[in-house]
């Protein structure tokens, strides 16, 4: 939601907001708003200062026009800028006649995009400035020509003095679903005024001097439409809106269309109330009926899409056919156009659940449905919004109101809430002064009757559907009194703190996450819901998948594996940059168990009804568009994460290959003989299924957190006193032979050749965990390596405990180990050979 400071200022007495903000905080406007609104629960996501580049733009008057001597599409303009006549070359086709006014940037001006205006020649003709368009000034979206200004404006006047709000501060707010009142400037101003102690003064409105005509609107579905205000306007003139309104809408992210449509959008952003205008001449009998649609009843919406409606859809119909999908989108048949002269203006309240269901059913997410789904004001605010629009329409489009009606259906009651002041202090742990409580509730337009010093009877306003209980009012008091006023003290008794314990699975997940961060990976959080097509690649049959009854879009099942979410994130990144991607996620996967395993405990009866949740730490590495990447990177990251919890993991040949990893580039991760995870290259079929570029290599690892064995007691080891020496080994092996199997063969060969226990024997060195020191350095496939094969580069370290090792000793043992390991590997893969 975008909020304009200039617009907010107009909700108070002139200058009151700026003065109150300055008194409340000495920070700049943006910083003050950020602290103020975020403290009130309206999170400020961004602050933008706009319009500074327009300060030097002035009103220019056309004094003369002549064709450019060397360019048919250029015009030489004599322009008066208030101080003198200057010559400007212009390429626009919509130059006004002599005496017309335009937006002019003189020499020395700097436009919002950073363009500095200087004197120059265009095809040999000097040009002293620039006549600008809306887009060049960043005050609108019309780039079809220059900005033509009203003829009665005086040449030389600054544009910022003529158009209020052209220089502004725009706030982007994150509004929670329980605060529909904050989806308009009046709602935000109400909060700001209550916090700063300045009275709200919304724009004045006036009821029309026209007869009440009940037959104008009929509500047939009273349970779905609680109130419908309709106003008839005649002799209207549809034309472009004035510049101030176009700028105001542009600043909050809306595109100007015409004065009628712009007024409805203006009131939407000011009051948070969606409105709709019908061309009344296109309504059969000139009236509307709010009813449920017939099954498969057709209707064409404003975007030109034909919909077949259901009996659960609410429509605004004329005497014969639907003219709007209530609360979601208008219909094409009765839309306002350039020839419209008679309007029926709608302001209504629709039941939120029905609007939400219709919008989802037909795939719409409009500004109107967004607000109706959360609940708009059905009381004073609804009437104020309608009258505000009525006044603006009469002012900007001429005409007059000739009839109106206020049709009633079933509306939510206004809750009456007993507020116990002692309960406020007991629940918050801090005293809220009575005067503060009274001022806050009054500022929010809560009706307060002080029945006694300790109990107040409060009636919630219709613009706050979230205020239903006493705790809701207490939360409001805390919101405005200030969370910063809550004292920092420990309130949990020591006995309770001592009895509390954390979940060991959660603790392990946190430690693994720290290890993966240390390995240079970035944490990713994905939705637990995925499309069913994305779990087809993983070994969970359809009957074990956990399905969602009311899915969001196509995400109809709970994830059965962590890889789809990480691949989705990879695709998102690859589409936007060429840099490497290193991600991890700690989360859960879901599947119905193959069979029920009885468990004891207080939740045993519930556990039978729930799916199996598996805690997993998953990681993904992509080397970037330059290509390359090694499986050892992902294996190293997983091993480093397990080392963070005090466990030594090593890659071993997988007990059974997993289908989502490359057959020859995968390994199981084992801790003390227990398999706790897997690592390897993502299968090329999966890479293609996610539409990643051909040849992309992606590496994936996962750790089954629940499979991690208890940590053994750490044992101290002496540091080696004598240095080791290393030998590199390059093997040519089939793609289907894993690196883990090669390392296992080398380890077994080294173990068979170990000598006695005197400490003088040369043997494979060990790392800090006591494991053989064999490193996998490179996995190469390409030129020089036969098809179906790869070259694996390893490094073996040799040492003795009580002396240094000679090169001849290390080489002899190395040759013996390599020969024995290759013989063992050739039993499964005859083409293994040293390079």
C-alpha positions in Angstrom: 0.0 0.0 0.0 1.5 3.4 -1.1 0.7 6.4 1.1 1.4 10.0 0.2 2.5 12.4 2.8 0.9 15.3 1.0 -2.4 13.4 0.9 -2.1 12.6 4.6 -1.5 16.3 5.4 -4.8 17.2 3.8 -6.6 15.1 6.4 -5.6 17.6 9.1 -5.6 21.3 9.6 -3.1 23.1 7.3 0.5 22.6 8.5 -0.6 20.5 11.6 0.9 17.2 10.5 4.3 18.7 9.6 4.4 20.5 12.9 3.4 17.5 14.9 5.9 15.2 13.1 8.7 17.7 13.8 7.8 18.0 17.5 7.6 14.2 17.8 10.9 13.5 16.2 13.9 15.5 15.1 14.7 12.9 12.4 13.9 13.5 8.8 10.4 13.0 7.5 11.1 9.5 6.2 12.8 8.3 9.3 10.1 9.8 11.5 7.4 8.1 9.6 9.3 4.8 9.6 9.5 4.8 13.4 6.1 6.2 14.0 4.1 3.9 11.7 6.1 0.7 12.3 5.6 1.2 16.0 1.9 1.3 15.3 2.0 -2.0 13.5 1.9 -0.5 10.0 5.4 -1.6 8.8 7.1 0.9 6.5 8.8 -1.1 3.9 10.3 1.8 1.8 10.3 5.6 1.7 10.6 7.5 -1.6 11.2 11.2 -1.9 9.7 12.1 -5.3 9.4 15.3 -7.4 12.6 17.0 -6.5 13.7 17.1 -10.2 10.4 19.0 -11.1 11.2 22.0 -9.0 12.9 23.9 -11.9 10.1 23.1 -14.4 8.0 26.2 -15.3 4.9 27.0 -17.3 5.8 28.0 -20.9 3.6 29.8 -23.3 3.8 29.1 -27.1 4.4 32.4 -28.9 5.4 31.0 -32.3 5.8 27.8 -34.3 7.5 27.0 -37.5 8.7 23.9 -39.3 12.3 22.8 -38.8 14.2 23.6 -42.0 16.0 20.2 -42.1 13.6 17.8 -40.3 10.0 17.2 -41.2 9.1 15.8 -37.7 10.6 18.7 -35.7 9.1 22.1 -34.9 10.9 25.3 -34.0 9.0 26.9 -31.1 9.2 30.4 -29.8 8.4 30.0 -26.1 7.9 32.6 -23.3 9.1 31.3 -20.0 8.0 34.3 -17.8 11.3 36.2 -18.2 11.8 36.2 -22.0 11.3 34.4 -25.3 13.5 31.4 -26.0 13.8 29.1 -29.0 13.2 25.4 -28.5 13.2 22.6 -31.0 10.4 20.1 -30.2 9.5 16.7 -31.8 6.0 16.3 -30.3 2.9 16.1 -32.5 0.6 17.5 -29.9 2.0 21.1 -29.6 -0.9 23.4 -28.6 -1.8 26.4 -30.7 -0.3 29.9 -30.1 -1.0 31.0 -26.5 -1.1 27.4 -25.3 0.8 26.4 -22.2 3.3 23.6 -21.8 5.8 22.2 -19.2 9.2 23.7 -19.9 12.6 22.8 -18.5 15.0 25.7 -19.0 18.7 25.4 -19.5 20.3 24.3 -16.3 17.4 22.2 -15.1 18.0 18.5 -14.1 15.1 16.2 -14.8 14.1 13.4 -12.4 15.9 10.8 -14.5 19.1 12.8 -14.1 19.1 14.4 -17.6 20.8 17.8 -17.4 19.3 20.4 -19.8 21.8 22.3 -21.8 21.8 24.6 -24.8 22.4 22.6 -28.0 21.8 22.4 -31.7 19.3 20.0 -33.2 20.0 19.5 -37.0 21.6 22.9 -37.1 19.0 24.9 -35.1 19.8 26.1 -31.6 17.5 24.9 -28.8 17.4 26.6 -25.4 15.7 24.1 -23.2 13.2 21.2 -23.4 9.4 20.9 -23.5 8.6 17.8 -21.4 6.1 15.0 -21.2 4.6 13.4 -18.1 6.9 10.4 -18.2 10.0 12.6 -18.5 8.9 14.5 -15.4 7.9 11.1 -13.7 4.5 12.5 -12.8 2.4 10.2 -15.1 2.4 7.4 -17.6 1.4 9.3 -20.7 4.3 9.3 -23.1 2.4 9.9 -26.3 3.3 13.6 -26.3 4.3 16.6 -24.3 2.4 17.8 -21.2 -0.1 20.4 -22.2 -1.2 22.6 -19.3 -4.4 24.7 -18.7 -4.5 27.8 -20.8 -5.3 30.1 -17.8 -2.1 29.3 -16.1 0.5 32.1 -16.1 3.7 31.7 -18.0 6.7 31.5 -15.7 4.9 29.9 -12.7 6.7 26.9 -11.3 4.9 23.6 -11.8 5.3 22.7 -8.2 3.4 25.7 -7.1 0.5 24.8 -9.4 0.2 21.1 -8.7 -0.2 20.1 -5.0 1.7 16.9 -4.2 4.0 17.0 -7.2 6.9 17.0 -4.7 6.0 14.4 -2.1 7.2 11.6 0.2 5.7 8.2 -0.6 5.6 5.5 2.0 5.2 1.8 1.1 3.4 0.1 4.0 3.0 -3.6 4.7 -0.6 -3.8 6.0 -1.6 -7.0 7.8 -4.9 -8.7 6.9 -6.7 -7.6 10.1 -6.3 -3.9 9.2 -8.5 -3.2 6.2 -9.0 0.4 7.5 -5.3 1.1 6.8 -5.8 0.4 3.0 -6.8 4.1 2.6 -5.3 7.4 3.5 -8.1 8.2 6.0 -7.4 5.1 8.0 -3.7 5.7 8.2 -4.3 9.4 9.0 -6.6 8.3 11.8 -3.8 6.3 13.4 -1.2 9.0 12.9 -3.5 11.7 14.3 -4.3 9.6 17.4 -0.6 8.9 18.0 0.4 12.6 17.5 -2.6 14.1 19.2 -3.9 16.1 16.3 -7.6 15.9 15.3 -8.6 14.2 12.0 -10.3 16.5 9.5 -11.3 14.5 6.5 -12.6 16.3 3.4 -16.1 17.8 3.7 -19.0 16.0 1.9 -22.5 17.0 1.2 -25.6 14.9 0.7 -27.3 15.4 -2.6 -30.5 17.4 -3.0 -32.3 14.6 -4.9 -35.2 12.3 -4.2 -34.6 8.9 -2.5 -35.7 6.3 -5.2 -35.9 2.8 -3.6 -36.6 1.1 -6.9 -33.1 2.0 -8.1 -31.5 -0.9 -6.3 -32.9 -4.3 -5.3 -30.9 -6.6 -3.0 -32.0 -10.2 -3.6 -29.1 -11.8 -1.9 -29.4 -10.0 1.5 -26.9 -12.4 3.2 -24.2 -11.5 0.7 -24.8 -7.8 0.3 -25.3 -5.8 3.5 -25.7 -2.3 2.1 -25.8 -0.8 -1.4 -25.7 3.0 -2.0 -26.7 4.0 -5.5 -26.5 7.5 -7.0 -27.8 8.6 -10.5 -25.8 11.4 -12.2 -27.0 13.0 -15.5 -25.4 15.2 -18.1 -21.8 14.0 -17.3 -18.8 14.7 -19.6 -16.2 12.0 -19.7 -12.7 13.5 -20.3 -9.2 13.5 -19.0 -8.8 14.3 -15.3 -7.0 17.5 -14.2 -3.3 17.3 -13.7 -3.4 17.3 -9.9 -5.5 14.1 -9.9 -3.4 12.4 -12.5 -0.3 13.2 -10.5 -1.9 12.0 -7.2 -2.9 8.7 -8.7 0.5 8.2 -10.3 2.3 8.8 -7.0 0.3 5.9 -5.4 0.8 3.5 -8.4 -2.4 3.9 -10.4 -2.8 4.9 -14.0 -5.1 7.8 -15.0 -7.9 6.8 -17.4 -10.7 9.3 -17.4 -12.2 11.7 -14.9 -15.0 9.2 -13.9 -12.8 6.2 -13.5 -10.1 8.3 -11.8 -12.5 9.6 -9.2 -13.5 6.0 -8.2 -9.8 5.1 -7.9 -9.0 8.4 -6.0 -11.7 7.6 -3.4 -10.5 4.0 -3.3 -7.0 5.2 -2.2 -8.4 8.0 0.0 -11.1 6.1 1.9 -10.2 2.5 1.2 -13.7 1.9 -0.3 -14.0 0.4 -3.7 -16.6 2.1 -6.0 -17.9 1.3 -9.4 -19.6 3.5 -12.0 -22.1 2.0 -14.6 -23.1 3.7 -17.8 -26.8 3.9 -16.9 -27.9 4.1 -20.5 -26.6 0.5 -20.9 -28.5 -0.8 -17.9 -31.8 -2.4 -18.9 -34.6 -0.4 -17.1 -31.8 1.8 -15.6 -31.7 -0.1 -12.3 -29.6 -2.9 -10.7 -30.3 -6.1 -8.8 -27.8 -7.6 -6.4 -28.3 -11.4 -6.8 -26.6 -14.8 -7.1 -25.7 -15.8 -10.6 -27.4 -18.6 -12.4 -25.3 -21.7 -13.0 -23.1 -21.3 -16.2 -24.6 -17.7 -16.7 -22.2 -15.9 -19.1 -20.6 -12.5 -18.4 -17.8 -10.6 -20.0 -15.6 -8.6 -17.6 -13.8 -5.4 -18.1 -10.6 -7.1 -19.2 -12.5 -8.7 -22.1 -12.6 -12.2 -20.6 -15.9 -14.1 -20.9 -16.7 -16.0 -17.7 -19.2 -18.8 -17.0 -20.5 -18.0 -13.5 -21.6 -20.4 -10.8 -24.5 -20.2 -8.4 -22.1 -19.1 -5.6 -21.0 -16.0 -7.5 -22.6 -12.7 -6.5 -23.4 -10.3 -9.4 -24.7 -6.8 -9.9 -27.3 -7.3 -12.7 -29.7 -5.1 -14.5 -33.2 -6.3 -15.3 -31.9 -8.9 -17.7 -28.2 -9.9 -17.3 -25.1 -9.5 -15.0 -23.2 -6.2 -15.3 -20.5 -6.8 -12.7 -18.9 -9.5 -10.7 -19.7 -8.0 -7.3 -16.7 -6.8 -5.4 -14.3 -8.1 -7.9 -14.6 -6.6 -11.4 -17.0 -4.7 -13.5 -18.6 -5.9 -16.8 -17.6 -4.8 -20.3 -21.2 -4.2 -21.4 -21.9 -1.3 -19.0 -18.4 0.2 -18.7 -17.9 4.0 -18.8 -16.6 5.3 -22.1 -16.1 8.6 -23.9 -19.8 8.8 -24.9 -21.2 8.2 -21.4 -23.5 10.9 -20.1 -25.5 9.2 -17.4 -24.0 7.2 -14.5 -25.1 5.0 -11.7 -22.5 5.2 -9.0 -22.2 2.2 -6.7 -20.8 2.1 -3.1 -21.5 -1.2 -1.3 -20.6 -3.7 1.4 -20.3 -7.3 0.4 -19.7 -10.3 2.8 -15.9 -11.0 2.7 -16.0 -14.8 2.4 -18.1 -14.7 -0.8 -15.8 -12.2 -2.5 -12.8 -14.2 -1.5 -14.2 -17.4 -3.0 -15.3 -15.7 -6.3 -12.0 -14.0 -6.8 -10.1 -17.2 -6.3 -12.5 -19.2 -8.4 -12.1 -16.9 -11.4 -8.4 -16.1 -10.9 -8.8 -12.4 -10.1 -6.8 -10.3 -7.6 -8.0 -6.7 -8.0 -7.7 -3.7 -5.8 -11.4 -4.0 -5.0 -11.4 -7.7 -4.1 -8.3 -7.2 -2.0 -10.3 -4.8 0.2 -13.7 -6.5 0.1 -12.1 -9.8 1.2 -10.7 -8.1 4.3 -13.9 -6.2 5.1 -14.6 -2.5 4.3 -16.6 -0.1 6.3 -20.4 -0.6 6.1 -21.4 2.4 8.2 -20.4 6.0 8.2 -17.3 5.4 6.2 -19.2 3.8 3.3 -21.5 6.8 3.0 -18.6 9.3 3.3 -16.8 7.6 0.5 -19.9 7.6 -1.8 -20.5 11.3 -1.1 -16.9 12.2 -1.6 -17.0 10.5 -5.0 -20.3 12.2 -5.8 -18.8 15.6 -5.1 -15.7 15.0 -7.1 -17.7 13.7 -10.1 -19.9 16.8 -10.1 -16.8 19.0 -9.8 -14.8 17.3 -12.5 -17.3 15.9 -14.9 -20.2 18.3 -14.5 -23.7 17.0 -14.3 -26.1 16.7 -11.4 -27.4 14.0 -9.0 -31.0 13.3 -9.8 -31.8 10.2 -7.6 -30.2 8.1 -5.0 -31.1 5.1 -2.7 -29.7 3.3 0.3 -30.7 -0.4 0.1 -30.1 -2.6 3.2 -29.2 -6.3 3.6 -27.7 -8.2 6.5 -24.7 -6.4 8.0 -22.4 -7.4 10.9 -23.5 -5.9 14.2 -21.3 -3.4 16.0 -19.8 -5.3 19.0 -20.4 -3.9 22.4 -17.3 -4.6 24.6 -16.8 -4.2 28.3 -13.3 -2.8 28.9 -12.0 -3.5 32.5 -9.3 -1.0 33.2 -7.6 -3.2 35.9 -7.5 -6.0 33.3 -5.5 -3.7 31.0 -2.6 -3.4 33.5 -2.8 -7.1 34.5 -2.6 -8.2 30.9 0.1 -5.7 29.6 2.2 -5.6 32.7 2.3 -1.8 32.5 -0.2 0.9 33.5 -1.8 2.9 30.7 -3.0 6.3 32.1 -6.8 6.8 32.0 -6.5 10.0 29.9 -4.3 8.1 27.4 -6.8 5.3 27.1 -9.7 7.7 26.6 -7.8 9.7 24.0 -6.7 6.6 22.1 -10.2 5.0 21.9 -11.8 8.4 21.0 -9.2 9.0 18.3 -10.0 5.6 16.8 -13.7 6.5 16.8 -14.6 3.9 19.4 -17.8 5.0 21.3 -17.0 5.0 25.0 -19.4 5.1 27.9 -17.6 5.3 31.3 -20.0 3.3 33.4 -17.6 3.3 36.4 -14.0 4.2 37.1 -13.0 0.6 36.4 -15.4 -0.5 33.6 -16.1 1.2 30.3 -18.7 0.1 27.8 -17.2 0.5 24.3 -18.9 0.1 20.8 -16.4 -0.8 18.0 -16.6 1.4 14.9 -17.7 -0.1 11.6 -14.3 0.6 10.0 -12.6 -1.8 12.4 -14.0 -5.3 11.9 -11.1 -6.7 13.9 -12.2 -5.2 17.2 -14.5 -7.8 18.7 -13.2 -8.6 22.2 -11.8 -6.9 25.3 -8.2 -8.0 24.4 -8.6 -6.3 21.0 -9.1 -3.0 22.7 -6.3 -3.6 25.1 -4.0 -4.3 22.1 -5.0 -0.9 20.7 -4.1 0.8 23.9 -0.7 -0.9 23.9 -0.2 0.0 20.2 -0.6 3.7 20.9 0.8 3.9 24.4 4.0 2.3 23.0 5.7 -1.0 23.3 8.9 0.9 24.2 7.2 1.8 27.5 7.0 -1.9 28.6 9.8 -2.3 31.2 12.4 -5.0 30.5 12.2 -7.4 33.3 12.2 -11.2 33.5 8.7 -12.4 34.4 9.1 -16.2 34.0 9.8 -17.9 37.4 13.2 -19.6 37.8 11.5 -23.0 38.4 9.7 -22.8 35.1 12.8 -21.8 33.3 14.7 -24.7 34.7 12.0 -27.1 33.7 11.9 -25.9 30.2 13.9 -27.8 27.6 14.3 -27.3 23.8 13.5 -29.9 21.2 16.7 -31.8 20.3 15.7 -32.1 16.6 15.3 -28.3 16.5 18.6 -27.8 18.2 20.4 -30.1 15.6 18.7 -28.2 12.8 19.9 -24.9 14.1 23.5 -26.2 14.4 23.4 -27.7 10.9 22.1 -24.3 9.6 25.1 -22.6 11.2 27.5 -25.1 9.6 26.0 -24.6 6.2 26.2 -20.8 6.6 29.8 -21.2 7.5 30.3 -23.1 4.3 29.2 -20.1 2.4 25.5 -21.0 1.6 22.5 -18.7 2.0 19.4 -19.8 3.8 16.3 -20.2 1.7 12.7 -20.6 3.0 10.2 -22.2 0.6 6.5 -22.9 0.9 5.7 -26.4 2.2 3.0 -26.6 -0.6 4.1 -27.7 -4.1 2.5 -28.6 -7.4 1.9 -32.4 -7.6 3.8 -32.5 -10.9 7.0 -31.5 -9.0 6.9 -34.5 -6.6 6.5 -37.1 -9.4 10.3 -37.5 -9.6 10.6 -38.7 -6.0 9.8 -42.1 -4.6 6.6 -41.3 -2.7 3.5 -43.0 -4.3 0.4 -40.9 -4.9 -1.5 -42.6 -2.1 1.1 -41.4 0.5 1.1 -37.8 -0.6 -0.6 -35.3 1.7 -3.1 -33.3 -0.3 -4.5 -29.9 0.5 -8.2 -29.5 0.4 -8.2 -25.8 -0.5 -4.9 -25.4 -2.4 -3.3 -22.0 -3.3 -3.1 -21.9 -7.1 -1.5 -25.2 -8.3 0.2 -26.0 -5.0 -2.0 -29.0 -4.1 0.2 -31.3 -2.0 2.7 -31.0 0.9 6.3 -31.4 -0.2 7.7 -34.9 -0.1 11.2 -33.7 -0.8 13.3 -30.6 -0.3 14.9 -30.5 -3.8 11.9 -29.0 -5.7 11.8 -25.9 -3.6 15.5 -25.3 -4.0 15.3 -25.9 -7.7 12.5 -23.4 -8.0 14.7 -20.9 -6.2 17.6 -21.7 -8.6 15.4 -21.1 -11.6 14.3 -17.8 -10.2 18.0 -16.7 -9.8 19.2 -18.1 -13.1 16.6 -16.0 -14.9 17.9 -12.9 -13.3 21.7 -13.2 -13.1 24.7 -15.4 -14.0 26.3 -15.6 -10.6 26.8 -18.8 -8.6 23.9 -19.9 -6.4 24.5 -21.5 -3.0 21.4 -22.2 -1.0 20.3 -24.3 1.9 17.1 -24.9 3.8 16.2 -26.7 7.0 12.6 -27.8 7.1 10.3 -30.8 7.0 8.9 -33.1 4.3 5.5 -34.7 4.6 4.0 -38.2 3.7 1.5 -40.6 5.1 3.3 -43.5 6.7 3.4 -46.9 4.9 2.2 -48.5 8.1 1.3 -47.2 11.6 3.9 -47.8 14.3 2.3 -47.6 17.7 3.7 -45.0 20.1 3.2 -44.3 23.7 2.7 -40.9 25.2 0.0 -38.3 25.7 -0.3 -37.5 21.9 -0.5 -41.1 20.7 -4.2 -40.9 19.7 -3.5 -37.8 17.6 -0.3 -39.1 16.1 -2.2 -41.9 14.4 -4.2 -39.3 12.4 -1.2 -37.2 11.3 1.3 -37.6 8.4 4.9 -38.5 8.9 7.1 -35.4 9.1 10.8 -35.8 8.4 13.2 -33.1 9.5 15.8 -32.4 6.8 18.7 -30.1 6.2 19.2 -29.7 2.4 21.8 -27.8 0.3 22.1 -26.9 -3.3 25.2 -25.5 -5.2 25.3 -24.1 -8.8 28.6 -22.8 -10.1 27.0 -20.1 -12.3 26.8 -19.5 -16.0 30.6 -20.1 -16.4 29.9 -23.8 -15.8 32.1 -26.1 -13.8 31.5 -27.1 -10.2 32.5 -30.2 -8.3 30.5 -32.7 -6.3 33.1 -32.3 -3.6 31.9 -28.8 -2.9 28.4 -30.0 -1.8 29.9 -33.0 0.0 32.3 -30.7 1.8 29.5 -28.4 2.9 27.4 -31.3 4.3 30.5 -32.7 6.1 31.3 -29.3 7.5 27.7 -28.9 8.8 27.9 -32.3 10.5 31.2 -31.3 12.0 29.4 -28.4 13.6 27.5 -30.8 15.7 30.7 -32.8 16.6 30.3 -35.6 14.1 32.7 -36.9 11.5 30.8 -37.8 8.3 32.4 -39.5 5.3 31.1 -40.2 1.8 30.5 -43.9 1.1 29.1 -45.9 -1.8 25.3 -45.5 -1.5 23.6 -48.7 -0.3 21.0 -48.1 -3.0 21.3 -45.4 -5.7 18.7 -42.5 -5.4 16.9 -41.6 -8.6 17.1 -37.8 -8.3 20.9 -37.8 -8.3 23.3 -38.7 -11.2 24.0 -42.5 -11.1 27.8 -42.0 -11.1 28.0 -38.8 -9.0 26.4 -39.6 -5.8 27.4 -40.8 -2.3 25.9 -41.6 1.0 27.0 -39.7 4.0 27.8 -42.0 6.9 28.5 -41.3 10.6 30.0 -44.2 12.5 28.5 -46.6 9.9 25.1 -45.0 10.0 23.8 -43.4 6.8 22.5 -39.9 7.6 22.2 -38.3 4.2 23.2 -38.2 0.6 25.2 -35.9 -1.7 25.9 -35.7 -5.4 25.0 -34.1 -8.8 21.3 -33.6 -9.6 20.1 -36.0 -12.3 20.2 -34.4 -15.8 16.5 -35.3 -16.3 15.6 -33.1 -13.3 17.7 -30.3 -14.7 15.8 -30.5 -17.9 12.4 -30.8 -16.1 13.0 -27.4 -14.5 13.9 -25.8 -17.8 17.5 -25.0 -16.8 20.0 -24.5 -19.6 21.4 -27.6 -21.3 24.6 -28.7 -19.7 23.8 -27.1 -16.3 25.4 -29.0 -13.4 23.6 -28.7 -10.1 24.8 -30.3 -6.9 22.6 -31.3 -4.0 23.0 -32.8 -0.5 20.6 -33.5 2.3 20.9 -34.7 5.9 18.2 -36.6 7.6 18.3 -34.9 11.0 16.4 -37.6 12.8 18.9 -40.2 11.6 21.9 -38.5 13.2 23.3 -40.7 15.9 24.1 -39.4 19.4 27.4 -37.6 19.6 30.2 -39.7 21.2 32.4 -38.2 23.9 35.2 -36.3 22.2 38.7 -37.8 22.7 41.9 -35.7 22.6 44.6 -36.7 20.2 48.2 -35.6 20.0 49.0 -33.4 17.0 51.4 -35.1 14.5 55.0 -34.3 15.3 56.3 -35.2 11.9 55.1 -33.8 8.5 53.3 -35.9 6.0 53.9 -36.1 2.2 51.3 -36.3 -0.5 50.8 -38.1 -3.8 48.3 -37.2 -6.4 46.3 -39.9 -8.3 44.4 -39.4 -11.5 42.0 -42.3 -12.4 39.9 -42.7 -15.6 36.7 -44.3 -14.4 33.1 -44.9 -15.9 30.5 -42.2 -15.1 28.6 -44.9 -13.2 31.4 -45.5 -10.7 31.1 -43.1 -7.7 34.0 -41.3 -6.1 32.9 -42.7 -2.7 33.5 -46.2 -4.0 37.0 -45.3 -5.3 37.9 -43.8 -1.9 36.6 -46.9 -0.1 38.7 -49.1 -2.4 41.8 -47.0 -1.7 41.1 -47.1 2.1 40.7 -50.9 2.1 43.9 -51.4 0.1 45.8 -49.1 2.5 44.4 -51.0 5.5 45.6 -54.3 4.1 49.1 -52.9 3.7 49.4 -51.4 7.2 52.5 -52.6 9.1 53.0 -53.1 12.8 52.5 -50.8 15.7 56.0 -49.5 16.4 55.2 -46.0 14.9 58.0 -46.3 12.3 55.8 -47.8 9.6 54.7 -45.6 6.7 50.9 -45.6 6.3 48.1 -43.4 5.1 47.9 -40.3 7.3 44.7 -39.6 9.3 42.7 -36.5 9.8 41.5 -35.0 13.1 38.7 -37.5 13.2 41.1 -40.5 12.7 39.9 -41.1 9.2 42.3 -41.8 6.2 43.4 -38.6 4.6 42.2 -39.0 1.0 41.0 -35.9 -0.8 38.8 -35.8 -4.0 40.2 -32.8 -5.8 38.6 -32.7 -9.2 36.0 -34.5 -11.3 36.8 -33.8 -15.0 34.9 -34.9 -18.1 35.5 -33.5 -21.5 38.3 -33.3 -24.1 40.9 -36.2 -23.6 38.5 -38.4 -21.7 36.5 -41.1 -23.6 32.7 -40.8 -23.8 31.0 -42.3 -20.8 34.0 -41.8 -18.6 35.5 -39.1 -16.3 38.8 -38.3 -14.8 39.0 -38.3 -11.0 41.9 -36.5 -9.3 42.6 -37.6 -5.7 45.4 -36.8 -3.2 46.6 -39.3 -0.7 48.7 -38.3 2.4 51.4 -40.6 3.8 53.1 -40.3 7.3 54.8 -42.2 10.1 54.2 -41.4 13.7 57.8 -41.2 15.0 59.8 -40.1 12.0 59.7 -38.3 8.6 58.9 -40.2 5.5 61.2 -40.4 2.5 59.9 -40.0 -1.1 60.9 -43.5 -2.0 59.0 -45.0 0.9 55.9 -42.9 0.1 56.1 -43.8 -3.6 56.4 -47.5 -3.0 53.4 -47.6 -0.7 51.4 -45.4 -3.0 52.1 -47.6 -6.0 51.1 -50.7 -4.0 47.8 -49.1 -2.7 46.8 -47.8 -6.2 47.5 -51.2 -7.9 45.5 -53.1 -5.3 42.6 -50.6 -5.4 42.4 -50.6 -9.2 42.3 -54.4 -9.3 39.4 -54.4 -6.8 37.6 -51.7 -8.8 38.0 -53.5 -12.1 35.9 -56.3 -10.8 32.9 -54.0 -11.2 34.2 -51.6 -13.8 36.9 -53.1 -16.1 37.8 -49.8 -17.7 39.3 -48.3 -14.5 42.9 -47.2 -15.2 45.4 -44.7 -13.8 46.2 -41.7 -16.1 
